[in-house]
Amino acid sequence: MSGHVVRGLKARAVIAKPASEIRRARRQAIRGDRVWQQRLGRYEHGDVVIAQLTAVAVIEGAGEHPQTVPCCHETVWIDRETARGAVEERLCEIARRDFRTVGDGLRDHRGVQLDASTDAIAVDIDIEAALAAHFTPGAPAR
């Protein structure tokens, strides 16, 4: 893949199917983890939305069609008080963070150039309308 460049990340966030995440949170809460107890309580009161974030790195080479490499698949707990713009930035930060490991592997093992530092790499994020609606002013709790 030498001569290829990562041009950015394409990410998508949707409302997660929370069953397994809630089970994990309950296990931690039962064990006495105060952070998980609070997080679970906020979820149960409708103050938190659980999202599924996926992202791929877009890699371009001379004269070739862009290729994609999966780099993020994560469940994210998001406080509803967060403004939509802040939600986008938080999700972009998570995608960039998860890309660091993938980016290092691409650079070290495949000779792929990074267009910018992994902290500054552009993320094109698509937030599902149903998820975004939870963060609009006046949106009711679940």
C-alpha positions in Angstrom: 0.0 0.0 0.0 3.0 2.3 -0.2 2.0 5.6 -1.8 -1.4 5.5 -0.2 -2.7 8.4 2.0 -5.4 8.4 4.7 -7.6 11.3 3.7 -10.0 11.2 6.6 -12.5 9.1 8.5 -16.2 8.5 7.7 -18.2 7.9 10.9 -21.8 7.0 11.6 -23.6 7.2 15.0 -27.0 5.6 15.6 -29.0 4.7 18.7 -27.6 1.5 20.1 -29.5 -1.6 21.0 -28.5 -1.2 24.7 -29.4 -4.6 26.2 -25.8 -5.9 26.5 -24.5 -2.5 27.5 -27.1 -2.2 30.2 -26.3 -5.7 31.5 -22.6 -4.8 31.7 -23.5 -1.5 33.5 -25.7 -3.4 36.0 -22.9 -5.9 36.7 -20.5 -3.1 37.5 -23.1 -1.2 39.6 -23.9 -4.4 41.6 -20.2 -4.8 42.3 -20.3 -1.3 43.9 -18.8 0.8 41.1 -20.2 4.3 41.9 -19.6 5.6 38.4 -21.6 2.8 36.8 -24.3 3.2 39.4 -24.6 6.9 38.6 -24.4 6.3 34.8 -27.1 3.6 35.0 -29.3 5.8 37.1 -29.0 8.6 34.6 -29.8 6.2 31.7 -32.9 4.9 33.6 -34.1 8.5 34.1 -33.7 9.3 30.4 -30.8 11.7 30.9 -28.3 9.6 28.9 -28.6 8.1 25.4 -26.5 5.1 24.3 -25.1 5.4 20.8 -23.3 3.0 18.5 -20.4 4.7 16.7 -18.6 3.1 13.7 -15.9 4.6 11.5 -13.7 3.7 8.6 -10.5 5.3 7.4 -10.6 6.4 3.8 -7.4 5.6 2.0 -6.5 6.9 -1.5 -3.8 5.9 -3.8 -2.7 7.3 -7.2 -5.2 6.3 -9.8 -7.1 3.9 -7.6 -10.5 3.9 -6.1 -10.5 4.9 -2.4 -10.3 2.0 0.0 -11.7 1.9 3.5 -10.4 0.2 6.6 -12.6 -0.2 9.7 -11.2 1.7 12.7 -13.9 2.2 15.3 -16.9 0.3 16.5 -17.8 1.5 20.0 -20.8 2.0 22.3 -20.9 5.5 23.7 -23.0 6.8 26.6 -23.9 10.5 25.9 -25.4 12.9 28.3 -28.5 14.5 26.8 -27.7 17.9 28.2 -24.9 18.1 25.7 -25.6 20.3 22.7 -25.7 18.7 19.3 -22.5 20.4 18.2 -20.7 19.1 21.2 -22.1 15.6 20.5 -20.6 15.7 17.1 -17.2 16.8 18.4 -17.3 14.1 21.1 -18.0 11.4 18.6 -15.3 12.7 16.3 -12.8 12.7 19.1 -13.7 9.0 19.9 -13.3 8.1 16.2 -9.9 9.8 16.1 -8.8 8.2 19.3 -9.7 4.7 18.0 -8.0 5.5 14.7 -4.7 6.1 16.4 -3.9 2.4 16.8 -5.1 1.6 13.3 -3.2 4.6 11.8 0.0 3.5 13.5 -0.4 0.0 12.1 -1.1 1.3 8.6 1.9 3.6 8.7 4.3 1.1 10.3 3.3 -2.1 8.4 1.8 -0.9 5.1 3.6 2.4 4.4 0.4 4.4 4.3 0.9 8.1 4.8 -1.3 10.0 7.2 -2.6 13.3 5.8 -2.3 15.0 9.2 -1.7 14.0 12.8 -4.3 11.6 14.1 -5.6 14.3 16.5 -6.3 16.6 13.5 -7.5 14.1 11.0 -10.9 15.1 9.4 -13.9 13.1 10.5 -17.0 13.2 8.3 -19.7 12.2 10.8 -23.3 11.2 10.1 -25.6 11.2 13.1 -28.8 9.3 12.7 -31.8 11.7 12.9 -33.4 9.7 15.7 -30.2 10.0 17.7 -29.8 13.7 17.0 -33.4 14.3 18.1 -32.5 13.4 21.6 -30.2 16.5 21.8 -32.5 19.1 20.4 -33.8 21.7 22.8 -37.0 20.6 24.5 -36.7 17.0 23.5 -38.5 14.8 25.9 -36.7 12.0 27.9 -37.0 8.6 26.4 
